[in-house]
Amino acid sequence: MKQAILDTDILSEFLRGNLKVLAKVDEHLKEYGFISLSIITYYEILNGLIFKDANKQLARFDEFVSYNKVVPLTLRSVKISASIQADLRKNGTEIGHTDTLIAGVAIANNLQLITNNTEHFNRITGLEIENWNK
């Protein structure tokens, strides 16, 4: 199992208690001791929970984050993301800026992206993906 970074949709499934995702996260934690999420995923989850006034879920999310790793944007990850976005635009296959940034963070840090949105992310050359919801 390669070190992983969770996409927003998979982290949402984890927070909802999806048994398949919980088992895979547990397996990853046993091997590495922590799991990663990008600062973009952190923002997306936080924004959704604040919007919903989901205080109990927000507390669970904060606790989860405190035990794991939030991977920041760096100049390198942003340059990779910008290159991906430009290529996708040229091909008419854009996936959106936040997903492109998440992919750039994964590639820059040599992490496998765990996502339920494989169709979207399959468009990106050099990005390793896996779906823990299947």
PEHUWO-V824210 format. One record per residue. RES is the residue in one letter. PHI is phi as a letter, one per 30 degrees, with the letter a starting at -180 (* if undefined). Layout:
BEGIN
res=RES phi=PHI
res=RES phi=PHI
END
This chain:
BEGIN
res=M phi=*
res=K phi=d
res=Q phi=e
res=A phi=b
res=I phi=b
res=L phi=d
res=D phi=d
res=T phi=e
res=D phi=d
res=I phi=d
res=L phi=d
res=S phi=d
res=E phi=d
res=F phi=e
res=L phi=d
res=R phi=d
res=G phi=i
res=N phi=e
res=L phi=d
res=K phi=d
res=V phi=d
res=L phi=e
res=A phi=d
res=K phi=d
res=V phi=d
res=D phi=d
res=E phi=d
res=H phi=d
res=L phi=d
res=K phi=d
res=E phi=d
res=Y phi=c
res=G phi=i
res=F phi=a
res=I phi=b
res=S phi=c
res=L phi=b
res=S phi=d
res=I phi=d
res=I phi=d
res=T phi=d
res=Y phi=e
res=Y phi=d
res=E phi=d
res=I phi=d
res=L phi=e
res=N phi=e
res=G phi=d
res=L phi=d
res=I phi=d
res=F phi=e
res=K phi=d
res=D phi=h
res=A phi=d
res=N phi=d
res=K phi=d
res=Q phi=d
res=L phi=d
res=A phi=d
res=R phi=d
res=F phi=d
res=D phi=e
res=E phi=d
res=F phi=e
res=V phi=d
res=S phi=d
res=Y phi=c
res=N phi=b
res=K phi=b
res=V phi=c
res=V phi=d
res=P phi=d
res=L phi=d
res=T phi=b
res=L phi=e
res=R phi=d
res=S phi=d
res=V phi=d
res=K phi=d
res=I phi=d
res=S phi=d
res=A phi=d
res=S phi=d
res=I phi=d
res=Q phi=d
res=A phi=d
res=D phi=d
res=L phi=d
res=R phi=d
res=K phi=e
res=N phi=d
res=G phi=i
res=T phi=b
res=E phi=e
res=I phi=b
res=G phi=j
res=H phi=d
res=T phi=d
res=D phi=d
res=T phi=d
res=L phi=d
res=I phi=d
res=A phi=d
res=G phi=d
res=V phi=d
res=A phi=d
res=I phi=d
res=A phi=d
res=N phi=c
res=N phi=h
res=L phi=c
res=Q phi=d
res=L phi=d
res=I phi=c
res=T phi=b
res=N phi=c
res=N phi=c
res=T phi=d
res=E phi=d
res=H phi=d
res=F phi=d
res=N phi=d
res=R phi=d
res=I phi=c
res=T phi=d
res=G phi=i
res=L phi=c
res=E phi=d
res=I phi=b
res=E phi=b
res=N phi=c
res=W phi=d
res=N phi=c
res=K phi=c
END
